[in-house]
Amino acid sequence: MSKLGAEFKSSGITDKTPKNIMLGAGTIHRGLKFLSNKWNFEESLICATSGGSKVSIVPEFKDIEVDGALVKVKGLTVKTGEKAEFEINPVELTPEVLKMALIGNDNASEMAMGYSEITSKPRIEDGDYLEGMGYVGRTVEGNPIIIIFDYALCTSGLELEGKNKEAAVPKFKFECFADLTPEADTLPYHIYYLTPEDAGE
């Protein structure tokens, strides 16, 4: 006769655990697509990062108040929206990265021959939204976990802090935006992961 309570384990580890643990900083992409049975990872890379990246997808809720209900009640909470963001720390400050952060114009300089310059502009244009902005992380076993925003816009601007013997690494926040349609009630984000049979389970 087994001891009462022997079925309880001291750990939640199973043989599937290594397949589900994310490890490493991940990579950041623009125009990430699945083409001809493979992802265009190399072509869509934006920049190298330092200090990792952060993904945040948070639903917004509203609790409907009903007289006599003193606690939250199942069925009386409704989803009223959501917010999805990437926070990245680029160590490569290319003109493309700077233009994305500032939502600016990039043109040949009229004053400094041989230079290009980024200048401010008054309005957000359709091309300022990054299409297919993606984050690619990997599990301990090397399987990818991919998060893509159909449209993303940098809402944090640019703040640079230069320090002796250190690379300047600004923090950029990119928010997910819905397309301009009458049914703008959900954000177009996508999370991809290998199906169990393709992950070797």
N, C-alpha and C positions, 0 to 999 in steps of 0.2 A: 504493500500500500504506500503510495507516494505521499510525501509530506504536504499538508495543506498550504497552498501558496507557492508551490514549487514551479508553477507555470510562469511566474513573473521573472523577467530577466533584469539584469543590472545595467544593460546597455541596449540601445536601439539598433546596434550594428547588425546588418545582414549582408549576404553576398552581393546585394545590389548597391550597397552604400558607396563604394568607389565610383560608380557610374553617376551618382547624383551629387557629388561634392564639387563645387566650382573652385578652381585654383588659378591664381594669377590675375594680372591687371586687365587682360583683354585688349582688343584693338578697336579703333574707331574708323568708320567708313562713311563714304558718300556715294550714292548711286549703287548700293549693294543689291545685287539681283541674282536669281538662280537661272542661269542660261546654259542650255545644252547639257543638262544633267550635272552641272557644277556651279558653285558660287564664284563670282568674280572678286574674290578676296583681295588679291594683289593689286588689281587695277583700281579698286575703290578705296584703298587706304588713304586716309586724310593726313595723318601725321603720327609721329611717335609721341608718347605721353610719359610723364614722370609723376609718380604719386597715385597712379591708378585712375579709374573712372568710376562713376556712380550712376546707377539707373534707379529712377523713382517713378512708380506708377501707382497713383492713389485715387481710388473712387471717392466721390463726395456724397454725403448722405444728409437726409433731412428726417428727423423724427417727428411724426405727426402727433401733436398733443391731443390727448383725449381725457376729458374729466374723469377722475377716479383711477386712472392708470398711473401708478406712482413709479413704475419701472419701465424699461424698454420692453416693447411687446412685439413678438414676431408678426410680421405682416404690416406693421405700422411704421416701418422705416423704408424710405424710398431712395433710390439712387437719383441724384439730381445733376450729376456731372462727373468729370474726372480730370485728372492732371497727370501728364507723363513728361518726364524730363531726363535728359542726359547731362551729367556734369563731368567735364573732361579737363585735364591738365596738360595742355600741349607743351612739349619741350621744343618742338619745331615751330617757329613763328614765320612761316612762309607767307608771301603776299596773299595767297588764297585763304589761309587761316585768319589773317588780320582782317581781310575784307569780310569774311563771314561774321566775325565778332562785331565789327563796326556797322555792318550793313551800309557800306560806302561804295563810292565809285573808284574804279581802278583804271587809270589812264597814263599815257606817256606824259612826262612832265614838260611843260612849256618853258619853265625857268631853268631847270637843271638838265642839261643835255645828257642823254644816256641813262637817265633815271625814269622809273615809273613812280607814280604817286597815288596814294589812296586819299580821297577827299570825302567830305560829308555830302549826303544828299537828303532832300526834304521828305521823301516818301518811300515806303516799302513797296518794292516791285515784286511781281510774281517770281522772277528769277532769284530773288533773295532767299526764298524758302529752299532749304536743302531737301532734295527728293531722295528717298531711300537712305536716310541716315541710319547707320546701324552700329550696334555694339556686338562684338563676337567674343564670348568667353569660352573656356574649355573646362571639362570635368577632369578629375584626377586621371582618368583613363584616356584623356585626349579627345573626347567627343565634344563637338561644338554645341553651344547654346547661343542662339542668334536672336537679337531683338532689333526690330526695324521700325522706325517711324516713317510713314509715307511722306510727311512734310514736317520739317523742323526749322525753327528760327532761333538765332542766338538772341537772348533777351537780357544778358548780363553786361554787355559792353566789354571794354578793354581796360584792364588795370594792370600795369606792369610795375614790378618792384625789382630793381637790379641790386644784387649783392656781390661783394667780392668773393671770388672763388666758387660761385654758385650760378647755375643756369637760371635765367628768368623763366618762371613757369606760372603764367596766369591761369585763372580758373574761369572757364566758360560754361554757361548754362544754356542748353538748347531745349526748347519746349516743343512738344508735339502739337500740330494744328490739324484740324479737320479741313477737308476740301470745302469750297464755297458751293454748298447745295442746300436745298430747303430741309433736308433730313440731317442737319448737323447736330446729332444727339450722342454720338460716340466718337472717340478718338481712333484714328487709323494706325494703331500699333499692332505688331505681329511678333509672336515669340515662337521660334522654331527649335525643335530638338529632335534627335534621332528617334524613330519608332523602335520599340523594344527589340524587334528582330534584326534591325540594322545596327543596333547598339551592341549586339552580341549577347542578349539576354536569353 
